[in-house]
Amino acid sequence: MRRYFQSLWFRLVFGLILGSVVAILAACVFLYIRFMAVSVESRERTLQGQAKLIGELFRTSPGHAIKLPHSYTSYYRDGIGRYAVLWRDEIMAAGSPGVMHAFHPIDPNVRREFFTLPQPEGKAPLYGISLAIEGSSPRAWVQVVFNDEEIIADSILEEFVQDIAWIWLPFVFLLLIINFFVIRIGLRPLVRASAQASTIGPSAVSRRLSEANMPDELLSFGGQ
């Protein structure tokens, strides 16, 4: 058994498997880091798009009556998302059902600010944006918050990553099979030479190893 672990076959197989595992782990780490970065960017773009829409509806609607398009009403239904429109002194000007105050303190010197809103009882935090409404008079801000799991862009990304995750297992299995056959084919001349060498003994000292298909690295041992 000890000789087996010292064999060239074992070393090559072990090296290829170890290298494959390291490469796969590195790819997983890279994918995770990239996903987190893109996830944050997508979340912020989604929040900003929602805030701009609400702010524009507030600014242009008679009496500041916000009537969301039908495709957006589901976002603010059943507590999935919430919004508030506030004057500079944080007095409510408009808001989704049940919203009575600002989600985050307004900084009059900051046009756009992303924030996290912790939730009680270990619930997932809410992610939000505070955005100044361009052209409003007097100046007003719109704040939008969503649960991260409910933001559409994040949901798409998570589904994409989950689909990729299912590919890893068959990919690893296929990679190991390919490595096995590459090693087997590559070492075939060496295995053949080893089998021939095992037949050479005191009674057959004149027998020579066949040079057919022998790798150059092995031929050099013969003094050529």
N, C-alpha and C positions, 0 to 999 in steps of 0.2 A: 504493500500500500504506500509506503514511504517513497519508493521508486516512482510510483505513479504520479505523485505530487511533484516530483522533480523532472518529470518528462516535459519535452518541448510541447507536446500536444496540450497538456494541462495548462502550461504557462500561457500559450496562445489563447486558448479558450477563456481562461480566467481573465486575461488582459482585455480581450474584446468585450466580454460581458461587463467587466468593471467600467471600461470606457463608455460602453453604451448606456449603462445606468447613470453614470456621471453626466453624460450629455443630455439625457432625458430629464434628469433632475434640474440641470441648469436651464433647460428650455422651459420647464414648469415654473421655475422661479422668475425667469424673464417674463413669461406670460402673465403671471400673477402681478408683477410690478407694473407691467404695461396696462393690464386691465384696471388696476386701481387708479392709475393716472388718467386713463381715458374715462373711467367711471366718474371721477370728480369733475372733469371737464364737461362731460355730457350732462351731469346733474346741474352744473352751473348754467349751461346753455339753456336747459329746459326751464329752470327757474326764471331766468332772465326773460325768456320768450313769453312765459305766462305773465310775468309782472308787466312787461311792455304792453301786452294786449289789454290787460285790465286797466292800466294807466291811461291808455289811449281811449278806451271806452268811457272812462270816467271824465276825461277832459272834453270829449266831443259830444257826449250825450246831454240832452236838455235836462237841467236840474240835477246833473251828475247821477242820473239813474243808470246803473250798470246792468245791462242785459247781455249776458254771455251767449255766444253762439252755442247752438245745440251740441256741437261736438266737444265743447269744453265744459258743459254743465256737469258731466259725470265726474270730472276731476274734483269737484267741490261738493260732491254728494256723499252722504254717509260718513263724513269726517275724513275722507281720503286726503283732501287738501283743503286749505283755508286761506283766505286773503283778507286784508284790511287796508283801507285807504285812509290816511291820516293827514291832518294839517300839521303845520310846523310844531305846534304845542302839543302834539300827540292826541288831539281831539278827533274822535272817529268821524269820518265823512261818509264812509260806506264800508260794507264788509259782508262776508259770506254768513249764512245762518249760524247764530250762536256766538259769533265773534264780537266782543265788547271792548277790546282794548288792543294796544299795539303788542306785537309778538316780541319786539326787540326795540331798545331805546333808539330814537332817531338822532343821528348826528347831522346837523344842518350843513356841516362843512364837507360831508362825504356824499357823493352822488349815488354810489352803489356800494353795498356792503352785504357780504354773505355771512350767515351766522348759523349756529346749531342751537336747537331748543331742546334741552333735556326733558324727558318725560318721567312721571312718577311710576313706582311699582315695577321698575326694571323694564319698562317698555322701550322700544327702539326710539332714538331721538328723532326730532323733526329737523329737516334742513330747509333753510329759508333764505330769502333775499329781501333787502330793503332798497328800493330804487326810487329816486326822485323822478316825478312825472314832468317830462319836458313840456314847457309852454303852459303849465298850470298857473293860475293866478286866483287867490294867493297860492304860494308854493305848497305842493302836497307830495306825499310819498305813498307808494304802494308796497305792501309787504305780503309775500306769498310763502307759505310753508307746506311741505309735503313730507310724508314718511318716505325714507329713501327707497324702500321696497316698492312704493307705488309710483315712483317717477318712471315714466314710460321708457326713456332712454336707458336707464339702468336695467330695467327688466329685459330689454332686448339684448344688452350686453351680457347679462347673467345667463340668459338662455344660450347665447352664442358660446360662452365659455363652457357651459355644461355639455353642449354638443361636442365640443373639442375634447372634453375630458373622457367621453366614452370612446374616443379614438385611441387614447393612449394604450389601453390594454392590448388590443389586437396589434397595434403598431409595435409595441415592445416584443410581443410574441413573434411577429414576423421578422423583426430585426434579429432576434436571437437565432431563429431558424436559418436566416441568410448567413449570419456569421458562422454557424455550425458547418454549413455546406461549403462556404469559402475556405474555412480551415481544412476541412476534409479533402477538398480537391487540391488545395495548395500543398498539403503534406503527403499526398498520395505517393510521389516518387520517393520521399524519405521513408515512408512505411514499407514500400516495396524493397528499397535498399536494405532496410533493417531486417526484413524477412530473409533476404538473400544472405546477408552477413551472418545470420544465426545458423545457416547451414554449413558455413566454413569452419572446419576444425582440423585437427591433426591428420585426419584421413583425406582431407580435400584441400590441402594448402594451395594447390595450383588454381583453384577456382577464383574467378574475378567477378567483381560486381558489374552488372550491366550499366553502361553509360547512357542507354536510351532514355530520353526525357529526364535525365538527371539535371537538377538545377546547377548553375555555374558555381554557386557557393559550396556545393558538395564536391564538385569535380576538383576544386582547388585542393582538397585534402589528399587527392591522389598525386599531387606534385605537378599537375599540368599548369 
